[in-house]
Amino acid sequence: MKAQYVRAMDHLQRLCLIIAGVCLVVITLIVPWGVFTRYVLNSAASWPEPLAVLLMIWFSFMSAAVCYREYLHIGVQIIPAMLKGDARIACGWLIELCMAGTSVFMLWYGTKIVQAFWFQSIADFPIVSTGISYLPVPIGGAIVTLFVIERLWTGKLFQEHTAEELSHVSTE
């Protein structure tokens, strides 16, 4: 059962990565189009900037979930590194429970925000609900909650990086 859950989380992570990648590619294409229409055609398109903002929100929340699962999020490792044995495990559980609390908060209150703004429309896209701009908050919270459950279930609370994994990172 645990292996199936981990595989499902692998697929979910891959989906988040694909969504984030597509958002980044589309942003990369539409922002220059907006600049081109404004400065070359002298007739600015109104949609590239708000669409880029909307896609950046999706990109941020999906990327944050991927970074959390890959242990690439910002974290202070000084205290856990000083601890050994049960104290280190307890610290890891405390950190993950705090993370779970944060992600459940995002899920709960993000859903409330989406519901509150669902029947309003985005000015530049009248057929698109404003709630869609807030939708990444509860979705990101749900995904991170699933990743927290995975960490707690598998017991992989901390990941020690090897020299080979860190060798591509510049320290200059």
N, C-alpha and C positions, 0 to 999 in steps of 0.2 A: 504493500500500500504506500509506504514511504517513497519507494523508487518511482511509482507512478505519479505521485504528487510532485516530486522533483522534476520529472520529465515534463509534466504539465506546466510547471513554473519556467522551465527552459523554453517551452513554446511561447508562453506569455511574454517572457523577456524578449524573445526574438520578434514577436509582434510589436512590442513597444519600440524596439530598435528600428523596425521597418517604418512605423508611423513617424518616429522622430526623423529618420532619414528622408522620407518623402517630404515632410514639412520643410526641412532644411533646403532640399533641392528646389521646391516650389518657391520658397522665399528668395533663393538665389536667382531664380528666373524672373520673378515678377517685380522685384525692386528695381533692377536696371530698366525694365519696361516702363515703370513709372517715371524714372529719370529721363528716359528717351522721349516719352510723350510730352513731358513738361518742358524740356530744354531744346529739343530738336523740332518737334511738331508744334510747339507753343500752344498745346491744348492738353493740359494735364488730365490724365485718367484719374478718376476719384477712387477707384477700387483697390489699387495695389497696396497702398499703405495700410488701410484697415485689415485687408486680408493677410498681409504680412504680420501684423500684430496678433491676429487670431491664430495664425499658424505658429507663431513664436510661443504663444501660451501652451498650445498642444505639445510643441517640441520640448519646452522646458519641463513639463510634468512627466512626459514619457521618458525623457532622458534622465530625470532625477530618479525615477523608479529603477531604471537600468543601472545607474551608478550605485544606488543603494545595494542592489543585489550583487554587484561586482566588487563591493567593498571599496568603491572609488569616491564615496561621499566624504565630506569634510568631517573629520573626527579627531578628538584628542586621544592619543594612544599612550600618553605618559602614565596615567594611573593604571590602566589594565596591564601595561608592560611591566610595572613594578610588582604586580600581584602574581601569586602562584596558587595553583590548586583550586580549592573550593572558593576562596575569596575572588579569584579571577572569574570563575564561572558565575558567581553571584553578581559580580559587577556586570558581566555580559548580559545576564538575565535582566538586570535593572535597566541597562541601556536599551535592550530590545523592548522591554515593557513600556519605557518612555516613548520609544519610536512607535510602538503599537498605539499608544494613547494619542500621539500626534496624528497618525494616519487615520485612526477612527474619528478623531475630531474633524479632520479634513473631509472624510466621507459623510459624516452626519451633517455638519453645517454647510458643507459644499452643496449637498443635495437640497438643503433649505434655500440657499441662494439661487440655485438653478430654478427651483420651483417658483421663487418670488419674481424672477425676471423672465420666466418662460414666455409670457404673453406680451412682452415688449419686443420690438424689432430693432435691429441695428440700422442706424440711419442710412449708411451707404449700401446696405443689403436689406431692403424692406421685407423680403420673404424669409430672412434668417432671424431666428429668435436670439435675443440677447442672452438667454439662458445657455446657448451653445458656447458662448465665450467663457462661461463659468463651469461648464461640464468637465473640463480636465481636472478640476479640483477634486470632486468626489471620485472620479475614475482613478486618478493618481493615488488618492488615499486608499481606495479598495485594493489596488495592485500592490502598493507597499505593504498593506496589512497582510496580504497573501504571502509576500516575501518574508515578512517578519515571522509568520507562522512557520514557514519553511525553515528559517534559521533556528527557531526554538525547537522544532521537531527533530531536525538533524543534529543539533548541538554544535553547529559550526558558527560560533558567536564571533570569533575573531579569525582573520586570515593573515597569516604571516607571509609576506612577500619574499620570494627568493631573490638573490642578486641578479639572476638572469631576467626575471620579470621586471626588475627596476633598472636594468642596464640601459634601456632605451630612453630613460628620463634624464634630461640634462640637468645638471646641478650648477651650472655656471651662472 
